[in-house]
Amino acid sequence: FAGDVPTSAALISGPITDLNVMTRRGRMAHGVERMPLSGEIRISPRADKTLVLAANAGFRLLTDDAPSLGPLDTLILDRHSPELRLQPQGQGLLFVIALDRLAANH
C-alpha cells in the first residue's frame, strides 16, 4: 500500500513484530520475498542492495568461516555479492528485501 494513505489495524491475538519496507516513490523500487526456513536456502543477490532478515529463527552461512546470525539479524549485500547458502537454525521465516535505484537516480 502507499505509505501516504491513512491505514489502521487491530490486533486480534496479542503482540506482533511488524516489518515495513518504505522507499521514496520515483527514486527507489523495492520487493519483499517471504521464505520459510526449512532446509538449505540459496540466495543470489540481483538488486542494488539485498537485505536478508531472519524473522524468528537464526541461520548459519555455509562459508569457510560459517558465521551465524540470530533472529532479527540482517545481512546487507550488493548486486556483486556471491550466491549465499544458508542453513536455518530452527523453524521460522526469512525475508529477502530487494532495493533498487531507479534509472534517473544513478
N, C-alpha and C positions, 0 to 999 in steps of 0.2 A: 504494500500500500504506500501511497505517497506520504512522506513524513510530515507534510504541512497540512494534512487533512485531520481534523479532530477525530479521535477514536476513544473508546473506553472498553473496559473488560471487568468481569467479576470472577474472582477465584471460586471454584466450586469444591475444592478439596485440599486446603492447606497451601503453604508457600510453594513458590516455583522459582526457578532460575530462568531468566529471560535473556535471549540472545537477539540483539538488534544490530543490523548492519546498515549503516547510513552513508551515502556518498552524495556529493554535490551534483545535482542534475546538470547535464550539459558538459561536465568536466570529467566525470568518472562513471564507470559502469561496474556492477558487481553481480555475483551469483553465489548462492549458498547451496551446497550439496550435503545432505544428511545421510550418514552411512552407519549401519550397525557395526559394532566391534564384536566380531565373532571368530575371525581367523586372520591369517596374514593378509594385509592390505597393501596394495601398491598405489602410489600417487605420483603422477607425472605433472609437475607444475607447468602450466601453459600461460598463465596470466602475468601481468607486470609484477604483481605481488600475490602470493598464495599463503593464506593462513590456515594452519591445521590445528584444530582445537579438540581436545578430548573432553567431552562433557562430564561424564560421571564415572569414568574408569581411566586408568593410565595406559600408556603404551611404551614399548621399547623400540628404538630404531635398530633395524638389523644392519648395522655397520660394524667396522672393526672395533670402535670404542664403545658401541652399544649403549648410548645414554638412554635413560628412562625419563619420561615426562608423566607427571601426575594429573589428576583431574583438574580441569580448567587451565592447565598449562597450554601454551600456544607456540607452534613453530611458525616463523615468518620466512618465506622462501621467495626467490625471484624466478623469472622465467628461465634462467640459465642453471638453476639448481638441478642436480641429477634426480632421477626417479627415486622415490622413497619406498622403502619396505618397512612396514610397521607390524609389530606383534602386540596385540592387545594384552593387557594385564587385568583381565576380568571382563564382564559383560558391560556394555554401555553404548554410547553414541560418539561418533566422530563427525565434526563439521569441517568441511573444506570450503573456504571462502576465497573466491577469486576477485581480485581488484584490478581493473584496467583503466588507464588514462584514455580518454577519447582522443582521436587523431588531432584535433585542433589544439590540444594542450601539450603536445610533445615539444 
